């Protein structure tokens, strides 16, 4: 049988009201990175792969470009604030990159290396004589589990491309790969004396083994790696203390690399027992910096909002500096770039009513320094931080009202389950699911059920060995609360999500018939087959406690396929054909089963796409199809 993914895609109505709504979204120039200089006087920003330098006092930004205007990324500052380094991506089907340095005013640009493979995260040594960076030699694709996987063909030899720590001597531009060839380095930071690094690392495939990474001390002279901490959970954001004696990091139940949340731990640089500095904290720290000896400043998710706080490593106790409804950060979780004093910061701020811009200054006293998206207005209605209860459990999420909301009318509701599960909905400038729903005059709810960030590590771990249990009941309690408090037509309630949200969509339609329509993006339909197919199977052990082979009964109780006969909800299924996190076959299984039981369904497979759709045309198609599906079935609701 010939396999043709496009054969399952129904034609779209080009001029549908949904297509018009999607095309009318006020798209922004996305801020990919902000980096404040150590002295706090200037901010480097990557916006749309372009680099600019701005004074923290405001004024005209200075663009920095190289010959050919290659896309730039991963900018960093030297310790004396006089130089920057950055990566430039070269064109081609396989990754290759240049590493550059420049004076802060954009002059004296020097090409330091041209590398065949994936290069990232340059950092100047404390004395400015070297650059360190992460490098995967010969990597055939961009690194990361969200990217399209390399298709399998021929004899499968399990070739592993390890990400190694490398250095460039700035006096000779000599590149040296430092760490062993069998270790994958995820995050690193120079030690204060410049003689080595601390890093999170693991052996084996990088996409999968981030979940079992440990903390190492690395010798700059020999490259020898010495383990100094073996965590119980995932770890992220290692930061060396000013005296060099300790490393602060975040440890917690994290389902995706770079989507941080957990407690803050302190680890001796020489090795020894780690100490939890935030036990019982009712928020989720996500990035951190040192604010001098014995004091840490950190960004966090607080009940669905962004926040910043400090803590003493000796006395304990957390002091809140600022919280706000808007989302602050350039990563999926709240974050900031900190100057050397830990006081001055640069951030990207956005909300449902505020398009993203770069701000700088002391935390909570920032001044806006860019006007990248001036004049943009929301195409959607008001967004509210919505709270409800499931029994004794307090819950929250974000509710967006219909754009043309008028009391006395009734409206449909679309429930949007976030990815993760260790993640959270925030108030963002949302031109995708939430914004489109509101522009179509739907209510849109994005709940943060147990397993999400924002209420502390115990809450995040509350779905361990219980996926589809308490989190399902939390979401349904939120739906009931919305129906009680707002004029929603209970016959026209839809459900959608991607990744974990796609899994929950598949699972929830086996548990209830309350939804008029569902859209499952890259969902998990069958834990048994999923375990053997995906590229990141280590993520499942922290959530289930064992592999599917060792405890199949635990997986079965959360497995949509075991309950597929109960599904009656019309379901659209969307997936990329090179998805390694949740392989396409999971969507194919669900589509096949629903067809077998005569449930209205369609499957759309996007060629050469991974877990996260990259091509703008595919992204547009994804949301147009999703909301045309809701429109169609809402019209048919009795």
C-alpha positions in Angstrom: 0.0 0.0 0.0 1.3 3.5 -0.9 1.5 5.9 2.0 0.4 9.4 1.3 -0.1 11.7 4.4 -1.9 14.3 2.4 -4.6 11.9 1.4 -6.2 12.4 4.8 -6.4 16.2 4.6 -9.8 17.5 3.6 -9.8 20.7 1.5 -10.1 23.9 3.4 -12.6 26.7 2.7 -10.2 29.5 1.8 -12.6 32.3 2.5 -14.2 30.8 5.7 -14.8 33.0 8.6 -12.2 31.0 10.5 -9.6 31.6 7.8 -10.4 35.3 7.9 -10.1 35.4 11.7 -6.7 33.6 11.6 -5.4 35.9 8.9 -6.5 39.0 10.9 -4.5 38.1 14.0 -2.1 40.9 15.1 1.2 39.0 14.7 4.2 40.5 16.6 7.9 40.6 16.1 8.9 37.8 18.5 11.6 38.5 21.0 13.8 35.4 21.1 16.4 36.5 23.6 17.4 39.4 25.8 20.8 39.7 27.5 21.7 42.6 29.7 25.4 43.6 30.0 27.1 42.7 33.3 27.4 46.4 34.2 23.7 46.9 33.5 24.1 49.7 31.0 23.0 47.9 27.7 20.8 45.2 26.4 21.4 42.9 23.5 18.2 41.5 22.0 17.5 38.9 19.3 14.3 39.7 17.5 13.3 37.7 14.4 16.9 36.4 14.2 18.3 40.0 14.1 20.6 41.4 16.8 20.3 44.9 18.3 22.0 46.7 21.2 20.1 49.2 23.2 21.0 51.4 26.1 19.0 50.7 29.3 18.4 54.5 29.5 16.5 54.3 26.2 17.3 55.9 22.8 18.0 54.4 19.4 18.9 50.8 19.1 22.1 49.8 17.2 21.6 46.9 14.7 24.5 44.4 14.4 24.6 42.3 11.3 27.3 40.3 9.4 27.9 39.9 5.7 25.1 38.1 4.0 22.7 39.1 6.9 22.7 35.6 8.2 20.2 34.8 11.0 21.7 35.4 14.4 21.1 33.8 17.8 22.6 33.1 21.2 24.2 36.4 22.1 26.3 36.8 25.3 28.4 39.5 26.9 32.0 39.5 28.1 32.5 40.1 31.8 33.8 43.6 31.2 30.7 44.5 29.1 32.9 45.5 26.2 32.3 42.6 23.8 29.5 40.3 22.7 29.6 36.9 21.1 26.9 35.3 19.0 26.1 32.5 16.6 25.1 32.8 12.9 23.4 30.1 11.1 24.6 29.2 7.6 22.2 28.1 4.9 21.9 24.4 4.0 19.9 21.3 4.8 22.3 20.3 7.7 23.2 22.6 10.5 26.4 24.7 10.2 27.2 27.8 12.1 29.7 30.7 12.5 30.8 32.0 15.9 31.5 35.8 16.0 32.6 38.4 18.5 32.1 42.1 18.2 32.7 45.2 20.2 29.5 46.4 22.0 29.1 49.2 19.5 29.1 46.8 16.6 32.6 47.5 15.4 35.6 45.1 15.3 33.5 42.1 14.3 35.7 38.9 14.1 34.8 35.5 12.7 36.1 33.1 15.3 35.0 29.7 13.9 32.9 28.1 11.2 31.6 24.8 12.3 29.9 21.9 10.5 27.3 20.8 13.0 25.1 22.4 15.6 26.7 25.1 17.8 25.0 27.0 20.6 25.3 28.9 23.9 28.6 30.7 23.7 30.0 32.1 27.0 33.1 34.2 27.6 35.6 33.0 30.2 35.9 35.2 33.2 39.1 36.8 31.9 37.7 37.2 28.4 40.5 35.1 26.7 38.3 32.2 25.6 34.8 31.4 24.4 33.1 28.2 25.5 30.2 26.8 23.5 28.1 23.6 23.0 28.9 21.8 19.8 27.5 18.7 18.0 29.9 17.8 15.2 28.2 16.5 12.0 24.7 16.8 13.4 22.3 16.2 10.5 19.5 18.3 11.9 18.9 21.1 14.4 19.2 19.7 17.9 16.2 19.2 20.2 13.2 16.9 20.5 10.8 19.5 19.1 12.6 19.5 15.7 11.7 17.1 12.8 13.5 13.8 13.4 15.8 12.4 10.8 13.8 9.7 9.0 15.0 6.1 9.5 16.3 4.2 6.5 18.6 1.2 5.9 20.3 -0.6 8.7 19.6 1.2 12.0 22.9 1.6 13.9 21.7 4.0 16.6 24.3 6.6 15.8 24.4 9.1 18.7 25.5 12.7 18.2 26.8 13.9 21.5 26.8 17.6 22.4 30.2 18.4 23.7 31.7 21.4 25.5 34.2 23.2 23.3 36.4 26.2 23.6 37.8 28.8 21.2 41.1 30.5 22.2 40.5 34.1 21.1 44.2 34.8 20.6 44.5 32.0 17.9 40.8 31.2 17.1 41.6 27.5 17.8 38.7 25.3 18.5 39.1 22.5 21.1 36.5 19.9 22.0 36.9 19.5 25.7 34.5 17.0 27.2 34.5 13.3 26.4 32.8 12.0 23.2 30.4 9.8 25.1 28.8 12.6 27.2 26.0 15.0 26.2 26.2 18.4 27.8 22.9 20.3 28.3 23.7 23.4 30.3 26.9 24.8 31.7 28.6 27.8 33.4 32.2 28.7 33.9 33.6 28.4 37.4 34.6 31.7 39.0 38.3 31.1 38.6 37.9 30.3 34.9 39.6 26.9 35.2 36.6 24.8 34.3 32.8 24.6 34.4 29.8 23.1 36.1 27.4 21.4 33.8 24.3 19.1 33.6 25.1 16.1 31.4 24.2 12.5 30.7 25.5 9.6 28.6 23.5 8.5 25.5 21.0 10.2 23.2 20.6 13.9 24.1 16.8 14.2 23.5 16.0 11.3 25.8 18.6 11.5 28.6 18.0 15.1 29.7 15.6 13.4 32.1 18.4 11.5 33.9 21.1 14.3 33.7 23.4 14.8 36.6 25.6 17.7 37.8 29.3 17.6 37.0 32.5 19.6 37.6 34.6 19.8 34.5 38.3 20.4 34.3 39.3 23.0 31.7 42.7 21.5 31.4 41.9 17.8 31.0 38.2 17.8 30.2 37.7 15.3 33.0 34.2 15.2 34.4 33.5 14.5 38.0 30.0 13.9 39.2 29.0 16.1 42.1 25.2 15.6 42.3 22.8 12.8 41.3 19.3 14.3 41.6 16.1 12.5 42.2 14.3 14.6 39.6 15.2 16.7 36.6 17.6 19.6 37.0 18.1 22.9 35.2 19.8 26.3 35.4 23.1 25.6 37.3 24.6 28.9 38.7 27.9 29.1 40.5 28.0 31.2 43.7 30.2 34.3 43.9 32.7 32.5 46.1 32.7 29.5 43.8 31.9 27.1 46.7 28.3 26.2 45.7 26.0 25.7 42.8 22.4 26.7 42.9 20.0 25.0 40.5 16.3 24.1 40.0 15.2 20.5 40.6 11.7 19.2 40.1 9.4 17.2 37.9 9.9 18.7 34.5 8.5 17.1 31.4 10.3 19.2 28.8 13.8 20.6 28.5 13.8 24.4 28.9 10.4 24.4 30.5 11.7 24.8 34.0 9.9 24.5 37.4 10.7 23.0 40.8 12.5 23.9 44.0 15.9 25.6 44.4 18.7 23.4 45.6 22.2 24.3 46.8 25.0 21.8 45.9 28.6 22.1 47.1 31.0 22.6 44.2 33.3 20.0 45.7 30.4 17.5 46.0 28.3 16.5 48.9 24.7 16.5 50.0 22.3 19.0 48.3 20.0 21.2 50.3 16.5 22.2 49.3 16.2 26.0 49.9 12.5 26.2 49.1 10.7 23.3 50.6 6.9 23.8 50.6 7.1 26.9 48.4 3.7 27.5 46.8 5.1 28.6 43.5 7.4 27.3 40.8 10.9 28.9 40.4 12.0 28.7 36.8 15.3 30.8 36.5 17.8 32.2 39.0 20.9 34.3 39.6 23.1 35.2 42.5 22.6 38.6 44.1 25.8 38.6 46.0 27.2 36.1 48.6 24.5 34.1 50.2 21.5 35.5 48.3 19.7 34.3 45.2 17.1 36.1 43.1 14.7 34.0 41.0 11.8 34.2 38.6 8.8 32.0 39.2 5.2 31.1 38.2 2.9 32.2 41.0 -0.7 31.0 40.7 -0.6 31.5 36.9 1.2 34.9 37.1 4.9 35.8 36.8 6.9 36.8 39.9 10.3 37.5 41.3 11.7 36.8 44.7 14.9 36.5 46.7 16.1 34.0 49.3 19.0 33.7 51.8 21.0 30.5 51.5 21.8 30.6 55.2 18.7 31.9 56.9 16.0 30.6 54.5 12.8 32.5 53.9 11.6 33.8 50.6 11.0 37.5 50.1 8.7 38.5 47.2 9.9 41.4 45.1 7.1 41.6 42.4 4.2 39.7 40.9 2.1 40.6 37.9 -0.5 39.2 35.5 1.7 39.6 32.4 4.1 36.9 31.3 7.8 37.9 31.8 10.4 36.0 29.8 11.7 34.7 26.5 11.6 31.0 27.5 8.4 29.0 28.1 8.6 29.7 31.9 9.2 33.1 33.5 12.8 34.3 33.2 15.0 37.4 33.1 18.6 38.3 32.1 20.4 39.5 35.2 23.3 42.0 35.4 26.3 41.1 37.6 24.8 42.7 40.7 21.6 40.6 40.4 19.6 43.8 40.8 19.4 45.2 37.3 17.5 43.0 34.7 16.3 42.9 31.2 13.1 41.1 30.4 10.5 40.6 27.6 7.0 41.5 28.9 3.7 40.6 27.3 0.1 39.9 28.2 -3.2 39.3 26.4 -3.5 43.1 26.2 0.2 44.1 25.9 2.3 43.0 22.9 5.9 41.9 23.7 8.5 44.5 24.2 12.0 44.7 25.9 12.1 46.3 29.3 15.1 47.0 31.6 15.8 48.1 35.1 15.3 46.9 38.7 12.8 44.1 39.0 9.2 45.5 38.9 10.6 49.0 38.1 11.5 48.3 34.5 11.4 50.9 31.8 10.4 50.0 28.2 13.3 50.3 25.8 11.8 49.0 22.6 8.8 49.8 20.4 8.9 46.7 18.3 5.2 46.2 18.3 3.8 49.7 18.8 0.3 50.2 17.6 -0.8 46.6 17.7 -4.2 46.0 19.3 -5.7 42.7 20.4 -8.1 41.0 18.0 -9.7 39.2 21.0 -11.6 39.9 24.2 -10.6 40.4 27.8 -8.5 37.7 29.5 -9.1 36.9 33.2 -7.2 34.8 35.7 -10.0 32.4 36.6 -10.1 30.4 39.9 -12.3 27.4 40.9 -12.2 24.4 43.2 -12.3 20.7 42.8 -13.2 19.5 46.2 -10.6 21.0 48.5 -8.1 21.6 45.7 -7.8 25.3 44.7 -7.2 25.7 40.9 -6.7 28.4 38.4 -6.3 29.1 34.7 -6.9 31.8 32.1 -10.3 32.6 30.7 -10.7 34.7 27.6 -14.0 36.3 26.8 -15.5 36.5 23.3 -14.3 39.5 21.4 -17.8 40.9 21.1 -19.1 39.7 24.4 -22.5 41.1 25.3 -24.5 40.1 28.4 -27.7 38.3 27.5 -26.2 36.3 24.7 -24.8 32.7 25.0 -21.6 31.6 23.5 -19.6 28.4 22.7 -16.6 27.5 24.9 -13.3 25.9 23.7 -11.2 24.3 26.4 -7.4 24.4 25.6 -5.3 21.9 27.6 -1.6 23.0 27.7 1.3 20.8 26.8 3.7 19.3 29.4 2.2 18.2 31.7 4.8 20.2 33.7 3.9 23.6 32.2 1.3 26.3 32.7 -1.0 28.7 30.9 -0.1 32.4 31.2 -1.4 35.7 30.1 0.2 36.1 26.7 -0.3 37.9 23.4 -2.0 34.8 21.9 -2.5 34.8 18.2 -3.1 31.0 18.1 -5.7 29.0 20.0 -7.0 31.4 22.7 -7.0 34.5 20.5 -8.6 32.8 17.5 -11.3 31.3 19.7 -12.2 34.7 21.1 -12.1 36.4 17.7 -14.7 33.8 16.6 -16.8 34.9 19.6 -16.1 31.8 21.7 -15.1 31.7 25.3 -11.7 30.1 25.7 -10.4 28.4 28.8 -6.8 27.4 29.4 -6.8 25.5 32.8 -3.8 24.7 35.0 -4.8 21.4 36.6 -2.7 19.4 39.0 0.6 18.6 37.3 1.0 22.2 36.2 3.4 24.9 37.5 2.4 27.7 39.8 1.4 26.2 43.1 4.6 24.4 44.2 6.3 21.2 43.6 3.8 19.0 45.5 1.1 20.3 43.2 3.3 19.6 40.1 3.9 16.1 41.3 0.3 15.4 42.1 -0.3 13.7 38.7 2.5 11.1 39.2 1.0 7.7 38.5 -2.3 9.4 37.9 -2.2 10.9 34.4 -5.8 11.4 33.3 -7.1 11.1 36.9 -7.1 14.1 39.1 -6.0 16.4 36.2 -9.1 15.3 34.2 -11.4 16.0 37.2 -9.7 19.4 37.8 -10.3 20.4 34.2 -14.0 19.3 34.2 -14.5 21.2 37.5 -13.2 24.2 35.7 -15.6 23.7 32.8 -18.5 23.4 35.3 -17.3 26.7 37.0 -17.3 28.5 33.7 -20.7 27.3 32.8 -22.0 28.4 36.2 -20.5 31.9 36.1 -20.7 32.8 32.4 -23.3 32.5 29.6 -21.9 29.4 27.8 -24.1 27.1 25.8 -23.4 23.6 27.3 -24.2 22.0 24.0 -21.4 23.8 22.3 -18.3 23.1 24.3 -15.2 22.0 22.5 -11.9 20.5 23.7 -8.4 20.7 22.1 -4.7 20.4 23.0 -1.3 19.5 21.7 1.2 17.0 23.1 0.1 16.4 26.7 -2.9 18.5 25.7 -3.4 16.1 22.7 -3.2 13.1 25.1 -5.7 14.6 27.5 -8.1 15.3 24.5 -8.0 11.7 23.5 -8.3 10.5 27.1 -11.1 12.9 28.1 -13.3 11.9 25.2 -13.2 8.3 26.5 -14.4 9.6 29.9 -17.2 12.0 29.0 -19.6 12.8 26.1 -20.0 16.5 27.1 -17.9 17.8 24.3 -19.5 18.7 21.0 -16.1 18.4 19.1 -12.5 17.7 19.9 -9.1 18.5 18.2 -6.2 16.3 19.2 -2.7 17.6 18.2 0.2 15.1 18.5 -1.6 13.1 21.2 -0.7 9.8 22.9 -3.3 7.2 22.2 -1.6 3.9 23.3 1.0 3.9 26.0 2.3 0.4 25.1 3.1 1.3 21.5 4.2 4.8 22.4 6.9 3.6 24.8 8.5 1.6 22.0 8.2 4.4 19.3 9.1 7.7 20.9 12.6 9.3 21.1 12.3 10.5 24.7 11.1 7.5 26.7 13.1 8.5 29.8 10.4 11.2 30.5 7.9 8.5 31.4 9.7 7.0 34.3 9.4 10.0 36.7 5.6 10.2 35.9 4.9 6.4 36.1 7.6 5.1 38.3 8.5 2.3 36.0 8.6 1.4 32.3 5.5 0.1 30.5 7.2 -3.3 30.3 7.7 -3.4 34.1 4.3 -2.1 35.2 1.8 -2.3 32.3 -1.2 -2.2 34.6 -0.3 1.4 35.7 -0.2 2.6 32.1 -3.3 0.7 31.2 -5.5 2.7 33.6 -4.4 5.9 31.8 -4.5 4.5 28.3 -7.1 6.0 25.9 -6.9 3.0 23.5 -8.3 0.7 26.3 -11.5 2.8 26.4 -11.8 3.8 22.8 -15.2 2.1 22.4 -16.7 4.8 24.7 -15.8 7.7 22.3 -18.6 9.4 20.4 -17.1 12.9 20.1 -16.2 14.1 16.5 -12.5 14.3 16.5 -9.9 16.1 14.3 -6.4 14.7 14.6 -3.3 16.7 13.6 0.4 15.7 13.7 3.8 16.1 12.0 5.1 13.0 10.2 8.6 13.4 11.7 7.5 13.9 15.3 9.9 12.2 17.7 8.3 13.2 21.0 4.9 11.8 20.0 5.3 9.8 16.8 2.7 10.1 14.1 1.7 6.5 14.5 -0.1 7.4 17.8 -2.4 9.7 15.8 -2.8 7.1 13.1 -3.8 4.5 15.7 -6.5 6.8 17.2 -7.8 7.7 13.7 -8.0 4.1 12.8 -9.9 3.1 15.9 -12.4 6.0 15.6 -13.0 5.1 12.0 -13.6 1.5 13.1 -16.3 2.6 15.6 -17.8 5.1 13.1 -16.9 8.2 15.1 -16.7 11.3 12.8 -13.0 11.9 12.5 -10.3 13.3 10.2 -6.5 12.9 10.3 -4.1 15.5 8.9 -0.4 14.7 8.7 2.1 17.5 8.0 5.0 16.3 5.9 8.5 17.1 7.2 7.3 18.6 10.4 8.2 17.6 14.0 6.5 18.0 17.3 6.4 21.7 16.9 5.2 22.9 13.5 7.9 25.2 11.9 6.5 26.3 8.6 4.2 29.3 8.8 1.9 27.8 6.2 1.5 24.6 8.3 0.9 26.6 11.4 -1.8 28.6 9.7 -3.4 25.4 8.3 -3.3 23.8 11.8 -5.4 26.5 13.4 -7.7 27.1 10.5 -8.6 23.4 10.4 -9.0 23.2 14.1 -11.5 26.0 14.4 -13.3 25.1 11.2 -13.9 21.7 12.9 -15.3 23.5 16.0 -17.5 25.8 13.8 -18.9 22.8 11.9 -19.8 20.7 14.9 -21.1 23.7 17.0 -23.5 24.4 14.1 -24.7 20.8 14.3 -25.2 20.8 18.0 -28.8 20.1 18.9 
